[in-house]
Amino acid sequence: MKKFLILILILLYPLQSFSDEPGVISLMYHRVGEGKYPSTNVSTEMFIQHLQLIEKSGLQFIEPKQFKNQILEGKPFSQRYILLTVDDAFKSFYENAWPILKQKKIPFIIFVNTREISVNHPNYMTWNQIRELRDSGLVTIGGHSWSHEYFVDMKIEDVKKDIEKSHKDYLKELKFIPDIYAHTYGETSADIIKLIREFNYKIIFGQHSGVISKNENINYLPRFSLNENYGKIKRFKNILKSRAFNIKSYQPKTILLNKNNNPTNMKLSFNESVKGINCFDNSGGSWKNTKINFIQSNEIELIFDQPFKKRRGRVNCTMPSKDGLIKWFGYQYSVIN
């Protein structure tokens, strides 16, 4: 009788635990107030506006430790959160953004590539400044390689040596090796991920748009990249309205495209009907509506007629949700010749 009641509940309330997960909006910054580099910079004024909009939205910042524990335990996020992340440890972020975040007590992750820091490059933070962040109680240090080179263009043995160099720097300067990592340029392959996991990194981030849920790929978590173009207020407001799709699975999880497999279509399966979904991709070198083949109401195939151009092929899918929110899934192919 008990088993029968459980079966009835499953039939009456299918996938409720999935559909209730709003997800985590992860934001990625590089430079702040360094207008010479618009592709990786937001102005100080824009950064302040972003923080004001987050405060106005009522969304809370999640502590990196809480985020990590919840992801690793496979627990759904019961409300929408903001996870703030920073790449590369540029001096402009320390000078123009860190005082604001410290005053507001906003926690964040900073992914540190070590080569330039160790030679006192003038555009980067110093190790003393990074230790200051570490000791503040607000900042989690993440791994980001030694050289920040294009790993997909390198031999895997050289990638291994590069990461080992960064670990020597972390141990020397910080007395520990991070256990979270961000792919350089958001580019990766199955072999690179395997290597990074062998170095005991537990969670790995990319640079593609989308909302994190417990069903996302823990080796390639999405982040909304923000710069002078993609950080504009209209887009940022839409980002703050985003929530996770009730995604079940997608294939490929990660793939490196070359002349033999470019393009490769993508199949996605959801725990909900996605008849209202719209997708866009930059195959052929320009953004366009993606052709969608509906296998079922909750299962689709994205069809790309043209190859993706070298470096990064991107896909974004959105769908209206309740309460004026937007379900958002993103993906990035790494593309080599």
Secondary structure, DSSP 8 states (H G I E B T S, - for coil): -HHHHHHHHHHHSTTHHHHT---EEEEEE-EES-TT-TTTEE-HHHHHHHHHHHHHHT-EE--HHHHHHHHHHT---SS-EEEEEEES-BHHHHHHTHHHHHHHT--EEEEE--HHHHTT-TTB--HHHHHHHHHTSSEEEEE--SS---GGGS-HHHHHHHHHHHHHHHHHHHSS--SEEE-GGG---HHHHHHHHHTT--EEE-S----B-TTS-TTSB--EE--TTTT-HHHHHHHHTEE---EEEEE-SS-EE-TTT-S--EEEEESS--TT-EEEE-GGGS-EE-EEEEEETTEEEEE-SS---SEEEEEEEEEE-GGG-EEEEEEEEEE--
